[in-house]
Structures are given as C-alpha cells and as structure tokens.
Amino acid sequence: MATDYDAPRKTEEELNEDSIEELKARRHDKNSGKVDEDEVEAAEAFELPGADLSHEELSVQVLPRQSDEFTCSRCFLVQHRSQLAGDKNGQLVCQDCAA
C-alpha cells in the first residue's frame, strides 16, 4: 500500500473523534458483545499443518523389564538400577522422585 506523504495529517482530536464514532457504531453492532466462544468448536476448526496421522501406523517393539531395571513405586517408570535412589519402606524409588 502506497503512502501519500503530502496528504494532510489528522490531529489528535480528529483521531479521538474517529475512535469515538467507531465505538458508537460497534455499540449498535449485535456481535460486538459476543465474548463467549465455543472452545470445542474453535478447536475443531483449527487444523495444524501435517496433523493428519490417520494413515500412520506405529511399530514399537515392547520389551519386558530386564534384570538390571526396576519400576519406580511413585512415577511407575521403568528405570535402570543406576537410577535407584533407595529402598524406602520396601518400595523402590528413582532418583528423580526421591529429590
């Protein structure tokens, strides 16, 4: 858009008058008071690029817990024995949960 630098500029007073007129026009607009928006409807309409994963198939090999691993009694993650913080009340706890 080209700018005409020779055109007369509006004063602060004229800018305020324009904004008051715009506010008055919006007051009579029926949709201007609409604040609530259905979040579910808005989320359904919003689509991320490359988000369609319906044709994708994951192939992950699940291994049973190994002899050098334990399951933390707080976060329930399988951790290596090197992450064992201690045996508290007969329960195995990882270092992250113990901190």
N, CA, C and O atoms as a DFTB+ gen file, in Angstrom:
396 C
 N C O
     1  1       0.842      -1.167       0.000
     2  2       0.000       0.000       0.000
     3  2       0.889       1.232       0.000
     4  3       1.799       1.347       0.822
     5  1       0.635       2.134      -0.900
     6  2       1.431       3.353      -1.020
     7  2       0.947       4.386      -0.015
     8  3      -0.240       4.455       0.301
     9  1       1.873       5.181       0.479
    10  2       1.556       6.230       1.440
    11  2       1.762       7.579       0.786
    12  3       2.811       7.843       0.197
    13  1       0.767       8.423       0.891
    14  2       0.864       9.779       0.351
    15  2       1.365      10.681       1.473
    16  3       0.607      11.059       2.366
    17  1       2.625      11.013       1.416
    18  2       3.215      11.827       2.471
    19  2       2.808      13.296       2.362
    20  3       3.012      14.052       3.312
    21  1       2.241      13.718       1.238
    22  2       1.814      15.098       1.063
    23  2       0.392      15.337       1.570
    24  3      -0.035      16.485       1.690
    25  1      -0.328      14.287       1.861
    26  2      -1.706      14.427       2.326
    27  2      -1.708      15.024       3.733
    28  3      -0.808      14.755       4.529
    29  1      -2.731      15.839       4.037
    30  2      -2.795      16.423       5.383
    31  2      -2.999      15.333       6.432
    32  3      -3.754      14.381       6.234
    33  1      -2.308      15.505       7.543
    34  2      -2.396      14.517       8.617
    35  2      -3.483      14.920       9.599
    36  3      -3.792      16.099       9.768
    37  1      -4.053      13.906      10.241
    38  2      -5.099      14.161      11.231
    39  2      -4.466      14.550      12.556
    40  3      -3.396      14.061      12.920
    41  1      -5.141      15.436      13.269
    42  2      -4.663      15.837      14.592
    43  2      -5.139      14.814      15.617
    44  3      -5.946      13.939      15.302
    45  1      -4.640      14.926      16.836
    46  2      -5.055      14.017      17.915
    47  2      -6.557      14.094      18.131
    48  3      -7.212      13.080      18.376
    49  1      -7.100      15.302      18.039
    50  2      -8.525      15.499      18.251
    51  2      -9.337      14.741      17.198
    52  3     -10.335      14.095      17.518
    53  1      -8.901      14.826      15.952
    54  2      -9.606      14.125      14.878
    55  2      -9.496      12.616      15.041
    56  3     -10.451      11.893      14.757
    57  1      -8.335      12.128      15.496
    58  2      -8.174      10.692      15.722
    59  2      -9.094      10.209      16.827
    60  3      -9.684       9.134      16.717
    61  1      -9.226      11.001      17.906
    62  2     -10.120      10.630      19.006
    63  2     -11.570      10.635      18.560
    64  3     -12.345       9.773      18.973
    65  1     -11.951      11.593      17.721
    66  2     -13.320      11.640      17.219
    67  2     -13.628      10.400      16.388
    68  3     -14.712       9.826      16.489
    69  1     -12.665       9.994      15.566
    70  2     -12.878       8.795      14.761
    71  2     -13.082       7.576      15.650
    72  3     -13.975       6.767      15.397
    73  1     -12.279       7.440      16.669
    74  2     -12.387       6.262      17.513
    75  2     -13.685       6.277      18.305
    76  3     -14.257       5.213      18.544
    77  1     -14.174       7.451      18.725
    78  2     -15.452       7.525      19.431
    79  2     -16.581       7.125      18.494
    80  3     -17.507       6.417      18.890
    81  1     -16.499       7.584      17.251
    82  2     -17.519       7.214      16.280
    83  2     -17.503       5.710      16.021
    84  3     -18.554       5.087      15.879
    85  1     -16.319       5.141      15.959
    86  2     -16.222       3.695      15.758
    87  2     -16.815       2.942      16.939
    88  3     -17.499       1.936      16.755
    89  1     -16.557       3.424      18.150
    90  2     -17.121       2.771      19.340
    91  2     -18.639       2.854      19.347
    92  3     -19.316       1.887      19.698
    93  1     -19.170       3.995      18.963
    94  2     -20.623       4.132      18.906
    95  2     -21.216       3.178      17.869
    96  3     -22.274       2.588      18.085
    97  1     -20.523       3.037      16.749
    98  2     -21.012       2.128      15.710
    99  2     -20.957       0.683      16.187
   100  3     -21.846      -0.115      15.889
   101  1     -19.915       0.357      16.924
   102  2     -19.781      -1.021      17.434
   103  2     -20.803      -1.320      18.517
   104  3     -21.217      -2.466      18.691
   105  1     -21.214      -0.276      19.253
   106  2     -22.180      -0.486      20.329
   107  2     -23.497      -1.004      19.772
   108  3     -24.191      -1.787      20.420
   109  1     -23.832      -0.564      18.578
   110  2     -25.085      -0.980      17.965
   111  2     -24.937      -2.289      17.188
   112  3     -25.926      -2.866      16.735
   113  1     -23.716      -2.744      17.041
   114  2     -23.477      -3.997      16.335
   115  2     -23.850      -5.150      17.265
   116  3     -23.405      -5.179      18.413
   117  1     -24.644      -6.082      16.802
   118  2     -25.131      -7.175      17.654
   119  2     -24.021      -8.128      18.071
   120  3     -24.076      -8.681      19.169
   121  1     -23.029      -8.334      17.239
   122  2     -21.969      -9.294      17.539
   123  2     -20.843      -8.708      18.375
   124  3     -19.959      -9.448      18.809
   125  1     -20.848      -7.407      18.613
   126  2     -19.737      -6.809      19.343
   127  2     -19.722      -7.249      20.806
   128  3     -18.656      -7.279      21.422
   129  1     -20.871      -7.588      21.369
   130  2     -20.928      -8.009      22.765
   131  2     -20.675      -9.485      22.951
   132  3     -20.686      -9.981      24.077
   133  1     -20.451     -10.182      21.878
   134  2     -20.239     -11.620      21.967
   135  2     -18.822     -11.899      22.446
   136  3     -17.853     -11.733      21.705
   137  1     -18.724     -12.325      23.695
   138  2     -17.423     -12.597      24.293
   139  2     -17.189     -14.099      24.354
   140  3     -16.083     -14.577      24.102
   141  1     -18.233     -14.831      24.688
   142  2     -18.103     -16.276      24.833
   143  2     -17.986     -16.930      23.467
   144  3     -18.740     -16.633      22.540
   145  1     -17.025     -17.820      23.377
   146  2     -16.837     -18.562      22.136
   147  2     -16.747     -20.033      22.507
   148  3     -16.094     -20.402      23.483
   149  1     -17.395     -20.848      21.736
   150  2     -17.366     -22.277      21.997
   151  2     -15.966     -22.797      21.691
   152  3     -15.556     -22.860      20.532
   153  1     -15.238     -23.168      22.743
   154  2     -13.849     -23.593      22.579
   155  2     -13.740     -24.884      21.783
   156  3     -12.801     -25.065      21.009
   157  1     -14.689     -25.771      21.971
   158  2     -14.655     -27.047      21.246
   159  2     -14.832     -26.797      19.758
   160  3     -14.140     -27.393      18.933
   161  1     -15.758     -25.915      19.420
   162  2     -15.993     -25.607      18.012
   163  2     -14.774     -24.929      17.392
   164  3     -14.407     -25.218      16.253
   165  1     -14.157     -24.037      18.141
   166  2     -12.965     -23.355      17.635
   167  2     -11.809     -24.336      17.469
   168  3     -11.042     -24.235      16.512
   169  1     -11.682     -25.278      18.389
   170  2     -10.596     -26.251      18.311
   171  2     -10.796     -27.219      17.147
   172  3      -9.828     -27.641      16.513
   173  1     -12.041     -27.567      16.870
   174  2     -12.301     -28.477      15.753
   175  2     -11.995     -27.810      14.418
   176  3     -11.569     -28.473      13.473
   177  1     -12.209     -26.519      14.342
   178  2     -11.972     -25.809      13.096
   179  2     -10.484     -25.550      12.870
   180  3     -10.063     -25.301      11.740
   181  1      -9.701     -25.606      13.919
   182  2      -8.272     -25.328      13.824
   183  2      -7.530     -26.607      13.473
   184  3      -7.648     -27.615      14.171
   185  1      -6.771     -26.563      12.398
   186  2      -6.040     -27.753      11.969
   187  2      -4.568     -27.416      11.810
   188  3      -4.206     -26.465      11.116
   189  1      -3.733     -28.199      12.454
   190  2      -2.296     -27.999      12.350
   191  2      -1.791     -28.570      11.036
   192  3      -2.316     -29.576      10.558
   193  1      -0.784     -27.947      10.445
   194  2      -0.255     -28.485       9.191
   195  2       0.428     -29.831       9.435
   196  3       1.241     -29.968      10.349
   197  1       0.099     -30.790       8.635
   198  2       0.690     -32.121       8.770
   199  2       0.163     -32.897       9.959
   200  3       0.808     -33.847      10.403
   201  1      -0.997     -32.517      10.490
   202  2      -1.515     -33.160      11.698
   203  2      -2.344     -34.407      11.393
   204  3      -2.719     -35.133      12.314
   205  1      -2.631     -34.665      10.145
   206  2      -3.432     -35.834       9.806
   207  2      -2.550     -37.072       9.868
   208  3      -1.787     -37.353       8.944
   209  1      -2.664     -37.801      10.961
   210  2      -1.861     -39.009      11.154
   211  2      -2.721     -40.265      11.084
   212  3      -2.314     -41.323      11.564
   213  1      -3.912     -40.158      10.486
   214  2      -4.826     -41.292      10.461
   215  2      -4.275     -42.458       9.648
   216  3      -4.630     -43.607       9.909
   217  1      -3.423     -42.188       8.675
   218  2      -2.886     -43.261       7.855
   219  2      -1.556     -43.802       8.398
   220  3      -0.989     -44.739       7.836
   221  1      -1.067     -43.211       9.484
   222  2       0.207     -43.646      10.059
   223  2       0.000     -44.835      10.991
   224  3      -1.036     -44.959      11.645
   225  1       0.997     -45.698      11.037
   226  2       0.949     -46.850      11.922
   227  2       2.270     -46.927      12.670
   228  3       3.343     -46.913      12.066
   229  1       2.177     -47.007      13.988
   230  2       3.376     -47.085      14.810
   231  2       3.766     -48.540      15.009
   232  3       2.919     -49.399      15.255
   233  1       5.037     -48.794      14.899
   234  2       5.514     -50.153      15.166
   235  2       6.654     -50.055      16.183
   236  3       7.774     -49.668      15.850
   237  1       6.345     -50.407      17.406
   238  2       7.304     -50.328      18.502
   239  2       7.411     -51.707      19.124
   240  3       6.408     -52.372      19.384
   241  1       8.603     -52.106      19.348
   242  2       8.808     -53.391      19.986
   243  2       8.857     -53.176      21.502
   244  3       9.696     -52.425      21.998
   245  1       7.970     -53.826      22.223
   246  2       7.902     -53.698      23.675
   247  2       8.651     -54.858      24.295
   248  3       8.381     -56.027      24.021
   249  1       9.610     -54.493      25.145
   250  2      10.418     -55.499      25.827
   251  2       9.994     -55.606      27.283
   252  3       9.628     -54.599      27.889
   253  1      10.033     -56.790      27.852
   254  2       9.736     -56.905      29.282
   255  2      10.860     -56.275      30.109
   256  3      11.968     -56.071      29.613
   257  1      10.565     -55.975      31.359
   258  2      11.563     -55.371      32.233
   259  2      12.755     -56.314      32.355
   260  3      12.600     -57.515      32.577
   261  1      13.949     -55.741      32.204
   262  2      15.177     -56.521      32.249
   263  2      15.627     -56.728      33.698
   264  3      15.088     -56.107      34.615
   265  1      16.594     -57.584      33.895
   266  2      17.054     -57.903      35.248
   267  2      17.777     -56.718      35.896
   268  3      17.845     -56.645      37.123
   269  1      18.314     -55.792      35.103
   270  2      19.015     -54.631      35.669
   271  2      18.118     -53.392      35.718
   272  3      18.621     -52.271      35.805
   273  1      16.796     -53.580      35.661
   274  2      15.851     -52.476      35.701
   275  2      14.867     -52.664      36.844
   276  3      14.687     -53.774      37.344
   277  1      14.234     -51.577      37.253
   278  2      13.211     -51.622      38.293
   279  2      12.095     -50.645      37.914
   280  3      12.293     -49.749      37.093
   281  1      10.936     -50.828      38.516
   282  2       9.810     -49.921      38.310
   283  2       9.669     -49.051      39.542
   284  3       9.500     -49.549      40.655
   285  1       9.740     -47.744      39.333
   286  2       9.625     -46.796      40.442
   287  2       8.217     -46.892      41.028
   288  3       7.239     -46.956      40.284
   289  1       8.112     -46.901      42.347
   290  2       6.812     -47.029      43.001
   291  2       6.046     -45.709      43.038
   292  3       4.876     -45.694      43.419
   293  1       6.683     -44.598      42.649
   294  2       5.997     -43.300      42.640
   295  2       5.576     -42.886      41.230
   296  3       4.413     -42.543      41.017
   297  1       6.495     -42.912      40.263
   298  2       6.171     -42.464      38.898
   299  2       5.842     -43.631      37.968
   300  3       5.365     -43.414      36.854
   301  1       6.090     -44.860      38.410
   302  2       5.779     -46.080      37.667
   303  2       6.534     -46.200      36.342
   304  3       6.084     -46.894      35.431
   305  1       7.674     -45.527      36.236
   306  2       8.519     -45.666      35.058
   307  2       9.549     -46.750      35.300
   308  3      10.032     -46.933      36.417
   309  1       9.877     -47.463      34.237
   310  2      10.924     -48.480      34.324
   311  2      12.263     -47.764      34.193
   312  3      12.518     -47.089      33.196
   313  1      13.112     -47.912      35.198
   314  2      14.388     -47.223      35.262
   315  2      15.518     -48.256      35.358
   316  3      15.305     -49.402      35.756
   317  1      16.696     -47.828      34.993
   318  2      17.888     -48.666      35.168
   319  2      18.277     -48.654      36.641
   320  3      17.994     -47.687      37.349
   321  1      18.913     -49.702      37.101
   322  2      19.309     -49.806      38.521
   323  2      20.208     -48.657      38.962
   324  3      20.258     -48.336      40.150
   325  1      20.918     -48.034      38.024
   326  2      21.777     -46.911      38.394
   327  2      20.955     -45.692      38.837
   328  3      21.496     -44.784      39.468
   329  1      19.655     -45.663      38.514
   330  2      18.770     -44.565      38.909
   331  2      18.058     -44.828      40.230
   332  3      17.245     -44.014      40.669
   333  1      18.355     -45.949      40.863
   334  2      17.708     -46.309      42.117
   335  2      18.223     -45.421      43.240
   336  3      19.420     -45.410      43.526
   337  1      17.318     -44.672      43.884
   338  2      17.698     -43.776      44.980
   339  2      17.744     -44.536      46.289
   340  3      18.583     -44.246      47.141
   341  1      16.893     -45.467      46.458
   342  2      16.881     -46.227      47.697
   343  2      15.629     -47.061      47.811
   344  3      14.682     -46.931      47.034
   345  1      15.660     -47.903      48.784
   346  2      14.543     -48.792      49.058
   347  2      13.832     -48.233      50.288
   348  3      14.214     -48.543      51.416
   349  1      12.792     -47.403      50.079
   350  2      12.093     -46.752      51.178
   351  2      10.848     -47.560      51.525
   352  3       9.936     -47.700      50.710
   353  1      10.823     -48.077      52.719
   354  2       9.687     -48.870      53.211
   355  2       9.380     -50.044      52.289
   356  3       8.217     -50.385      52.072
   357  1      10.410     -50.647      51.757
   358  2      10.217     -51.782      50.871
   359  2       9.782     -51.410      49.481
   360  3       9.413     -52.286      48.699
   361  1       9.814     -50.105      49.137
   362  2       9.403     -49.644      47.815
   363  2      10.615     -49.066      47.088
   364  3      11.405     -48.322      47.669
   365  1      10.746     -49.412      45.835
   366  2      11.845     -48.901      45.016
   367  2      11.471     -47.534      44.471
   368  3      10.402     -47.370      43.884
   369  1      12.359     -46.531      44.665
   370  2      12.100     -45.157      44.241
   371  2      13.279     -44.680      43.406
   372  3      14.435     -44.904      43.767
   373  1      12.981     -44.011      42.268
   374  2      14.041     -43.499      41.413
   375  2      14.603     -42.187      41.990
   376  3      14.007     -41.591      42.887
   377  1      15.741     -41.754      41.472
   378  2      16.383     -40.556      41.964
   379  2      15.559     -39.296      41.700
   380  3      15.576     -38.364      42.505
   381  1      14.851     -39.262      40.595
   382  2      14.006     -38.097      40.293
   383  2      12.891     -37.935      41.308
   384  3      12.614     -36.817      41.744
   385  1      12.250     -39.021      41.690
   386  2      11.142     -38.948      42.647
   387  2      11.644     -38.744      44.078
   388  3      10.934     -38.167      44.901
   389  1      12.822     -39.196      44.375
   390  2      13.370     -39.054      45.707
   391  2      13.816     -37.619      45.977
   392  3      13.883     -37.196      47.131
   393  1      14.120     -36.871      44.920
   394  2      14.612     -35.489      45.095
   395  2      13.550     -34.539      45.529
   396  3      13.821     -33.352      45.714
